[in-house]
Structures are given as structure tokens and as C-alpha cells.
Amino acid sequence: MTENRQILLTARPDGLPKITDFKLVTSPVPEPGEGEMLVRTLYLSLDPYMRGRMRDERSYASPVALDEVMVGGVVGEVAASRHPDYSVGDMVEGRTGWQDFGLSDGSGMRKIDPTLAPVSTALGILGMPGLTAYFGLREIGRVKSGDTVLVTAASGAVGAVVGQIAKIMGCRVIGIAGGPRKCAYILSELGFDAAIDYKSGADLDTAMATACPDGVDVYFDNVGGAISDVVLDHLARGARVAICGTISQTSLSEPELGPRVQGKLMTAWASMQAFNVFQFTDRHDEGRAQLARWLADGKLKYREDVVDGLENAPAAFIGMLRGENFGKLIVKVGQV
């Protein structure tokens, strides 16, 4: 292949992104310089954090520049190499973005063993989402046996792993998800103890009181917004709130104003801490090894929502922000 398809960010979205905020272009396939490798993309990961990178404002990571390749994690194959540590044919996971081919100097790149698990898992349960669940629950949530753990976006790439790890650690687990299909999945497939369907129209406060009569010890928050406002009224004494994401708020044109949280935290003697998986970069190998053991032992399950074709990435990404995906959203870009 002599052409490299790339998807560029061409506008800063106001509210939910639109297809016209992206542009598909072609350019020549680049050649690696000294100390570089050329990676052919096989799978592209689509994740909620990307919406924040589209905004030109203060955040934990710099925004994507306009008319530049959209950021994203990939699994790929080394197609050409002038890097001493990588050879043609190596399977790798890195962050070369929304394109068929990307150059890398090895920064943030790692080799993956395709014999251990399907290579796509390096973007999901054995990648950033799995590590986010592992460290967020253990280090921020300080989870222990007997805790009642509640997680939002419970059928998603992070939430599903949070719930399963909590069950492994001897907790009672409640998941909040959208729709009967997703709720049935976390109950029957993942072993959650209770599920709350926030799309059912039922009163969320009543549902919380029924599912968590003794309160919530660990709240793993993936969504923020009105759902979290209700959950904070059901914290147990000494609860820990781990803030992972605010996907319900990231595409709003105007921010929602919620209740003051300080009093709710004081009432429960609770703590609240936001975190990012890259706080634990020096321990990623540790987390990945444990997740791989649980996966090999059949203690962890995962679900992937695979979209075919790089050109379909923008529509799939927008659908994810609407909650339309079911499982870890991945785009199949190249032939494996």
C-alpha cells in the first residue's frame, strides 16, 4: 500500500461532535528515519477521553491540533523498522492515532504477545480500560472484601472490569447501565449482584435505596452528572468515590450545575478523588500481569463492539458518546 488514510480533526465541536468535525484524507505512507519504525494499524481504540482532547482548554493532556491526525491507541504490526528494539512483524500497542500507518520512535510503544490473548485485548481488558479499572478500584477506591461497590457505565470497557474485579475481591456489586440488554449482561454474564437501568424511567433514588439499603462503600464514577448527584445521597459511612470520567457532561454546550457535594461527603465521612491511569504508569506491567492471570483463569470476561473500516471511526465515536456501543469499542482498520 502506497497511500495512508488519515482522519483529521478539522473543527472544535460545540456540544456533541458531528461527522463534519472530521475529515478523511490520504497521504503517502511515510518512511521511518533512524531510530523509528512504521506501524501498520490493525485495530484502533475509541475511548471517551478523546472528546476532551478535542477541546482547546486546560486539561490533563494537550488538545489535538486542528487539521492533525486524531489521537488514539492502536494495535498494529511493525511494517518497517530502523529502531534497534523492534523488527518487522512485531505486534505492538501504542498511540499512533486514526490512520492506516504511523511512525513511532518507540515512545509509549510496547510489544504484545499474540499467543496470550487476541491482540485486540491490548486496547481493552489488558490495556488502558482494564488498567484504569484495576488501579482505580484498588488504589483510589481502596476496595476490600465485604464492600458494596457501585459502578456507572457498568457494561462499558472500564465499568465491566471494575465490577468483575470487585466480585473477585469479595464485594457486593451494583451496576448502573442503560437499557435492559446491558443490565441483563452485567447480571447474567458478569455476575453483578444488582443492576439499575437508568433509561427505564423508574425513580433512580428509589432504585438506589432498594439496591443499596446499607449504602455504597465504593462508588466508581464513569459518568458524572445527574446520576452521580443521586448516588452521593446513598454513600455509606467512610465511602470512597473514585472519579474516572464525566462522559455525561463532556459534550454539553453549557455545563450543568449540580448540587453542592461538600455536605454530602461530610455527612458520610466520605472521600472523593479523581484519577488518571497514567498516574500509575510505573506499575502498568504489574496490573497487566494480574489482569492476564484472571483472564486466563476464566475470572474475567470481556465484550468487544467492533466496527469495520477506518472511515467509520467518526460515526462510531459519536455513537459511543450517545451510549450506543455495547462493550469495548474498537475499529478494525487493517487485515490481521
C-alpha positions in Angstrom: 0.0 0.0 0.0 1.4 3.4 -1.0 -1.3 5.6 0.4 -2.0 6.3 4.1 -5.6 7.1 5.0 -5.8 9.5 7.9 -8.7 11.1 9.8 -8.1 14.7 10.9 -9.8 16.8 13.4 -11.0 19.9 11.5 -13.2 21.7 14.0 -13.7 22.1 17.7 -17.2 20.7 18.4 -19.8 22.7 20.3 -21.7 20.0 22.1 -21.9 16.5 20.6 -19.3 16.1 17.8 -20.5 16.0 14.2 -19.2 14.0 11.2 -18.2 17.3 9.7 -15.7 17.9 12.5 -13.6 15.2 11.0 -12.0 14.8 7.5 -10.7 11.7 5.8 -7.6 12.4 3.7 -4.9 10.4 2.1 -1.1 11.0 2.1 1.9 9.0 1.1 3.0 6.2 3.5 5.9 7.7 5.5 9.3 6.1 5.7 10.9 5.6 9.1 14.0 7.6 9.9 16.9 6.5 12.0 15.5 5.1 15.4 12.0 5.0 14.1 9.5 2.3 13.0 6.5 2.3 10.7 3.4 0.7 12.3 0.5 -0.7 10.2 -2.7 -0.2 12.2 -4.8 -3.3 12.8 -7.2 -2.0 15.5 -8.0 1.5 16.6 -9.4 2.1 20.1 -12.2 4.6 20.6 -12.5 6.0 24.1 -14.4 8.7 26.0 -11.2 10.7 26.8 -10.9 11.6 23.2 -13.8 14.0 23.5 -11.8 16.1 26.0 -8.8 16.2 23.7 -11.0 17.9 21.1 -11.4 20.9 23.3 -8.9 23.8 23.3 -8.9 24.3 27.1 -6.9 23.3 30.2 -6.9 19.5 30.8 -4.6 16.7 31.9 -3.4 16.3 28.2 -2.9 18.8 25.4 -5.6 19.2 22.8 -5.4 17.7 19.3 -4.4 20.4 16.9 -6.8 21.3 14.1 -6.0 19.6 10.8 -3.9 17.0 12.6 -4.5 13.2 12.9 -7.0 12.4 15.7 -5.3 10.8 18.7 -5.9 7.2 19.7 -4.4 4.0 20.9 -3.8 1.3 18.3 -2.7 -2.3 18.0 -0.5 -2.7 14.9 2.2 -4.6 13.2 5.7 -3.2 12.5 5.8 -2.8 8.7 9.3 -1.3 8.5 11.9 -0.6 11.2 15.1 1.4 11.8 14.6 1.0 15.5 17.1 -1.3 17.4 14.4 -2.8 19.6 11.7 -3.5 17.0 11.7 -5.8 14.0 9.3 -6.2 11.0 6.4 -8.4 12.1 6.4 -7.4 15.8 2.9 -6.9 17.2 2.8 -3.6 19.1 0.4 -1.4 21.1 0.9 2.3 21.0 -0.7 5.7 20.2 -0.2 6.4 16.5 -3.8 7.6 16.1 -6.6 7.4 13.5 -4.6 6.3 10.4 -3.5 3.3 8.4 0.2 3.8 9.1 2.0 5.7 11.8 5.6 6.5 12.7 7.0 5.9 16.2 10.3 6.4 17.9 9.3 3.8 20.4 8.0 6.2 23.0 4.8 4.8 24.6 5.1 1.7 22.4 5.2 -1.8 23.7 5.4 -5.3 22.2 2.5 -7.6 22.7 2.4 -11.4 22.6 -0.3 -12.6 20.2 -0.3 -16.1 21.7 -1.5 -15.0 25.1 -4.9 -13.5 24.0 -6.4 -11.9 21.0 -4.4 -8.8 20.1 -7.4 -6.5 20.4 -7.5 -7.1 24.1 -4.4 -4.9 24.4 -6.8 -2.0 23.8 -9.4 -3.2 26.3 -9.3 -5.6 29.2 -5.4 -5.9 29.0 -5.0 -2.3 28.0 -5.9 1.2 29.3 -9.5 0.4 30.2 -8.5 -2.7 32.2 -5.7 -0.9 33.9 -8.0 2.1 34.7 -10.4 -0.3 36.4 -7.6 -2.2 38.3 -5.8 0.8 39.7 -8.9 3.0 40.2 -10.7 0.4 42.2 -7.7 -0.8 44.3 -5.7 2.4 44.8 -8.3 5.1 44.7 -11.4 3.1 45.9 -9.2 1.1 48.4 -11.7 -1.7 47.9 -11.9 -4.5 50.5 -13.9 -7.7 50.9 -17.4 -7.1 52.1 -17.7 -3.6 50.5 -20.7 -2.6 48.5 -19.3 -1.3 45.2 -21.4 0.7 42.7 -20.1 1.5 39.2 -21.7 3.5 36.4 -21.4 2.7 32.7 -21.3 -0.8 34.1 -21.3 -2.6 30.7 -18.6 -0.5 29.3 -14.9 -1.2 28.8 -13.9 0.1 32.2 -17.1 -0.5 34.2 -17.4 -4.1 33.3 -13.9 -4.8 34.6 -14.5 -2.8 37.8 -17.5 -4.9 38.6 -15.7 -8.2 38.0 -12.6 -7.3 40.0 -14.8 -6.2 42.8 -16.5 -9.6 42.7 -13.1 -11.4 42.7 -12.3 -9.4 45.8 -15.4 -10.4 47.7 -17.6 -7.4 47.2 -21.3 -6.9 46.6 -21.5 -5.2 43.2 -24.3 -3.0 41.7 -24.0 -1.6 38.2 -25.9 1.2 36.6 -26.3 0.8 32.8 -28.6 2.0 30.0 -31.3 -0.4 28.8 -32.5 -4.0 29.7 -30.0 -5.7 27.4 -26.9 -4.1 29.1 -28.4 -4.7 32.5 -29.1 -8.4 31.7 -25.5 -8.7 30.5 -23.9 -7.5 33.7 -26.1 -9.7 35.8 -26.1 -13.0 33.8 -22.6 -12.8 32.2 -20.5 -10.8 34.6 -22.0 -11.8 37.9 -23.1 -8.4 39.3 -25.5 -8.7 42.2 -27.9 -6.0 41.1 -28.4 -3.7 38.1 -30.2 -0.4 37.8 -31.4 0.7 34.3 -31.2 4.5 34.3 -33.2 4.6 31.0 -36.2 2.7 32.4 -37.9 5.8 33.7 -38.0 4.5 37.2 -37.1 6.8 40.1 -33.3 6.5 40.5 -33.3 7.4 44.1 -35.8 4.7 44.9 -33.9 2.2 42.9 -30.7 3.1 44.7 -32.3 2.7 48.1 -33.6 -0.8 47.1 -30.3 -2.0 45.6 -28.1 -0.5 48.3 -30.0 -0.5 51.5 -26.8 -0.1 53.6 -25.3 2.5 51.3 -22.4 2.4 48.9 -18.8 1.9 50.2 -17.0 2.4 46.9 -18.5 4.5 44.1 -16.6 4.2 40.8 -17.9 7.1 38.8 -17.6 6.9 35.0 -20.3 9.4 34.0 -20.8 12.3 36.4 -23.9 14.4 36.1 -27.4 13.7 37.4 -26.8 10.0 38.1 -23.8 10.9 40.4 -25.9 13.5 42.2 -28.3 10.7 43.3 -25.5 8.3 44.2 -23.9 10.8 46.6 -27.1 10.7 48.7 -26.5 6.9 49.3 -22.9 6.8 50.4 -22.1 4.6 53.4 -20.0 5.9 56.3 -16.4 6.2 55.2 -17.2 5.8 51.5 -14.6 6.3 48.8 -15.6 8.0 45.5 -13.2 7.3 42.6 -13.9 9.8 39.7 -12.8 8.2 36.5 -14.9 10.1 33.9 -17.7 12.5 33.2 -18.9 11.4 29.9 -22.4 12.7 30.6 -21.0 16.2 30.6 -18.3 16.3 28.0 -20.5 17.1 25.0 -22.8 19.6 26.6 -22.8 23.1 25.1 -23.4 24.6 28.5 -22.3 22.9 31.8 -24.9 21.5 34.1 -24.9 22.9 37.7 -25.4 20.1 40.2 -25.8 20.2 44.0 -23.0 21.2 46.3 -21.1 18.0 47.2 -19.2 19.0 50.3 -22.1 18.5 52.7 -22.9 15.1 51.2 -19.3 14.0 51.7 -19.2 15.3 55.3 -22.4 13.5 56.1 -20.9 10.2 55.1 -17.3 11.0 56.2 -16.5 10.2 52.6 -13.6 10.9 50.4 -13.7 11.8 46.7 -10.7 11.6 44.4 -10.3 12.0 40.6 -7.6 10.0 39.0 -6.0 9.1 35.7 -4.5 5.7 34.7 -1.2 7.4 33.7 -0.6 8.2 37.4 0.3 4.5 37.7 2.5 4.2 34.5 5.4 2.6 36.5 3.0 -0.1 37.7 1.2 -0.9 34.4 3.2 -4.2 34.0 2.0 -5.3 37.4 -1.6 -4.5 36.7 -1.5 -6.1 33.2 0.1 -9.3 34.6 -2.7 -9.7 37.2 -5.4 -8.9 34.7 -3.9 -11.5 32.3 -3.9 -14.2 35.1 -7.5 -13.5 35.9 -8.4 -13.7 32.2 -6.5 -16.9 31.7 -8.2 -18.4 34.8 -11.7 -17.5 33.5 -12.3 -15.0 36.2 -12.6 -12.1 33.8 -14.8 -11.8 30.7 -14.9 -9.1 28.1 -17.1 -7.9 25.3 -15.9 -6.0 22.2 -18.0 -3.9 19.9 -16.0 -4.0 16.6 -16.7 -1.6 13.8 -15.1 -2.3 10.4 -13.2 0.3 8.5 -11.2 3.4 9.4 -13.7 5.6 7.5 -16.4 4.6 10.0 -14.5 5.8 13.1 -16.1 9.2 13.4 -19.7 7.9 13.3 -18.7 5.1 15.8 -17.1 7.6 18.1 -20.2 9.9 18.1 -22.4 6.8 18.8 -20.2 5.9 21.8 -20.8 9.4 23.2 -24.5 8.7 22.9 -24.1 5.4 24.7 -24.8 3.3 21.6 -21.9 0.9 21.9 -22.1 -2.3 23.9 -18.6 -3.3 25.2 -15.2 -2.0 24.3 -15.5 0.0 21.1 -12.8 -0.9 18.5 -12.4 -0.1 14.9 -10.9 -2.8 12.7 -8.6 -0.9 10.4 -6.2 -3.4 8.7 -6.2 -7.1 8.0 -4.8 -9.1 10.9 
